[in-house]
Protein backbone atom coordinates (compact mmCIF):
# COMPACT_ATOMS: atom_id res chain seq x y z
CA UNK A 1 0.00 0.00 0.00
CA UNK A 2 2.98 2.32 -0.38
CA UNK A 3 1.20 4.05 -3.29
CA UNK A 4 -1.48 5.08 -0.78
CA UNK A 5 1.17 7.12 1.09
CA UNK A 6 2.54 10.04 -0.92
CA UNK A 7 5.58 11.94 0.37
CA UNK A 8 6.23 15.29 -1.26
CA UNK A 9 9.78 16.49 -0.83
CA UNK A 10 12.01 19.20 -2.20
CA UNK A 11 15.80 18.94 -1.92
CA UNK A 12 15.40 16.35 0.83
CA UNK A 13 12.95 18.47 2.85
CA UNK A 14 9.54 16.92 3.59
CA UNK A 15 6.78 19.29 2.49
CA UNK A 16 3.81 16.95 2.89
CA UNK A 17 2.54 13.45 3.49
CA UNK A 18 -0.76 12.51 1.87
CA UNK A 19 -2.45 9.43 3.28
CA UNK A 20 -5.05 8.32 0.78
CA UNK A 21 -8.46 7.25 2.10
CA UNK A 22 -7.91 3.67 0.90
CA UNK A 23 -4.73 3.20 2.99
CA UNK A 24 -5.02 0.21 5.29
CA UNK A 25 -2.48 -1.61 7.44
CA UNK A 26 -2.50 -3.82 10.52
CA UNK A 27 -0.93 -2.43 13.66
CA UNK A 28 0.46 0.98 14.44
CA UNK A 29 2.29 3.08 11.85
CA UNK A 30 3.94 6.42 12.63
CA UNK A 31 4.63 8.54 9.55
CA UNK A 32 6.97 11.14 11.04
CA UNK A 33 10.17 11.17 13.12
CA UNK A 34 9.87 11.40 16.91
CA UNK A 35 11.34 14.91 16.97
CA UNK A 36 8.54 16.47 14.87
CA UNK A 37 6.36 18.78 17.01
CA UNK A 38 3.23 17.18 15.57
CA UNK A 39 2.96 13.41 15.44
CA UNK A 40 0.91 11.54 12.85
CA UNK A 41 0.09 7.86 13.12
CA UNK A 42 -2.39 5.29 11.80
CA UNK A 43 -3.88 2.39 13.73
CA UNK A 44 -5.50 -0.66 12.15
CA UNK A 45 -6.78 -2.91 14.92
CA UNK A 46 -9.14 -5.90 15.02
CA UNK A 47 -12.46 -5.95 16.86
CA UNK A 48 -11.88 -6.38 20.56
CA UNK A 49 -8.41 -4.82 20.59
CA UNK A 50 -8.08 -2.65 23.71
CA UNK A 51 -6.01 0.49 24.14
CA UNK A 52 -5.58 0.91 27.87
CA UNK A 53 -6.99 4.06 29.43
CA UNK A 54 -4.31 6.66 29.88
CA UNK A 55 -3.52 10.30 30.61
CA UNK A 56 -0.92 12.36 28.77
CA UNK A 57 1.53 13.87 31.26
CA UNK A 58 2.20 17.59 31.08
CA UNK A 59 5.56 17.98 29.35
CA UNK A 60 7.25 21.27 28.58
CA UNK A 61 8.09 21.54 24.88
CA UNK A 62 9.60 24.25 22.75
CA UNK A 63 7.88 24.58 19.36
CA UNK A 64 9.14 27.07 16.79
CA UNK A 65 7.25 25.92 13.70
CA UNK A 66 3.58 25.36 12.95
CA UNK A 67 2.79 21.98 11.45
CA UNK A 68 -0.75 21.11 10.44
CA UNK A 69 -2.83 18.12 9.49
CA UNK A 70 -5.90 18.34 7.27
CA UNK A 71 -8.70 15.78 7.23
CA UNK A 72 -10.68 16.03 3.99
CA UNK A 73 -14.26 15.34 5.07
CA UNK A 74 -15.85 15.91 1.69
CA UNK A 75 -15.23 17.32 -1.74
CA UNK A 76 -12.18 17.53 -3.96
CA UNK A 77 -9.32 19.96 -3.30
CA UNK A 78 -6.16 20.85 -5.20
CA UNK A 79 -3.21 21.40 -2.87
CA UNK A 80 -0.30 23.47 -4.17
CA UNK A 81 3.06 22.90 -2.46
CA UNK A 82 5.85 25.48 -2.10
CA UNK A 83 9.27 25.49 -0.47
CA UNK A 84 10.16 27.88 2.37
CA UNK A 85 11.22 30.51 -0.18
CA UNK A 86 7.70 30.49 -1.75
CA UNK A 87 8.90 28.65 -4.88
CA UNK A 88 6.16 26.47 -6.35
CA UNK A 89 7.00 22.73 -6.37
CA UNK A 90 3.90 20.75 -7.46
CA UNK A 91 0.18 20.17 -6.90
CA UNK A 92 -1.93 17.16 -5.92
CA UNK A 93 -5.64 16.43 -5.74
CA UNK A 94 -7.06 15.17 -2.44
CA UNK A 95 -10.56 13.91 -1.82
CA UNK A 96 -12.94 12.73 0.88
CA UNK A 97 -11.18 10.57 3.46
CA UNK A 98 -7.65 11.68 2.57
CA UNK A 99 -5.35 13.12 5.24
CA UNK A 100 -2.70 15.75 4.45
CA UNK A 101 0.18 16.43 6.85
CA UNK A 102 2.06 19.70 6.21
CA UNK A 103 5.28 19.86 8.24
CA UNK A 104 7.38 22.36 6.25
CA UNK A 105 7.18 24.74 3.30
CA UNK A 106 4.16 26.61 2.03
CA UNK A 107 0.83 25.51 0.65
CA UNK A 108 -2.33 26.81 -0.97
CA UNK A 109 -5.68 25.26 -1.81
CA UNK A 110 -8.39 25.43 -4.44
CA UNK A 111 -11.68 23.64 -3.90
CA UNK A 112 -12.51 21.75 -7.10
CA UNK A 113 -15.90 20.73 -5.63
CA UNK A 114 -17.83 21.89 -2.59
CA UNK A 115 -16.00 20.48 0.39
CA UNK A 116 -15.13 20.41 4.06
CA UNK A 117 -11.75 20.21 5.76
CA UNK A 118 -10.88 19.76 9.42
CA UNK A 119 -7.57 21.41 10.26
CA UNK A 120 -5.43 20.52 13.30
CA UNK A 121 -2.31 22.49 14.25
CA UNK A 122 -0.46 23.67 17.33
CA UNK A 123 -1.79 26.56 19.32
CA UNK A 124 -2.15 29.12 20.53
CA UNK A 125 -3.24 30.82 17.32
CA UNK A 126 -1.13 33.94 16.72
CA UNK A 127 -3.06 35.63 13.90
CA UNK A 128 -0.61 38.47 13.17
CA UNK A 129 2.58 36.41 12.99
CA UNK A 130 1.56 32.81 12.33
CA UNK A 131 1.72 32.86 8.53
CA UNK A 132 2.78 34.92 5.53
CA UNK A 133 0.46 35.23 2.53
CA UNK A 134 1.89 35.26 -1.01
CA UNK A 135 0.74 35.03 -4.63
CA UNK A 136 -0.37 31.54 -5.69
CA UNK A 137 1.02 29.74 -8.70
CA UNK A 138 -0.59 30.82 -11.99
CA UNK A 139 -2.94 28.23 -13.52
CA UNK A 140 -0.80 27.84 -16.65
CA UNK A 141 2.21 26.88 -14.49
CA UNK A 142 0.48 24.15 -12.48
CA UNK A 143 2.32 20.80 -12.26
CA UNK A 144 -0.48 18.47 -11.25
CA UNK A 145 0.87 15.06 -10.20
CA UNK A 146 -1.11 11.88 -9.70
C-alpha angles and dihedrals in degrees: 000000000000089000087063089063114065119190116195113200138169121199090341094310117123110233099170148349117211116197107196118223092245094058111124132170137157117247131006123325124185114198100193137052118267092248095062111110090227119048124208123193141160126217125199108182134166124243110283096027109140128211105200117241111262147166125223110235118232106258125179111235134177113221121183101167133054115231121182140194123207124203110200104217097176143346134033123286133185112219118202116203126209134178122241090273091059093253112150114242109173146309135240135189118235127188144186112320096018120125122211121198115196111191102157142006128030133298143187134189140214120189108227090185133012106287152160130228130188111209124201123187140144120285164250095074110233102192099186098048107020099092144009120225120218140169114287123233113279114252093243090057097052116130101199111191127193 
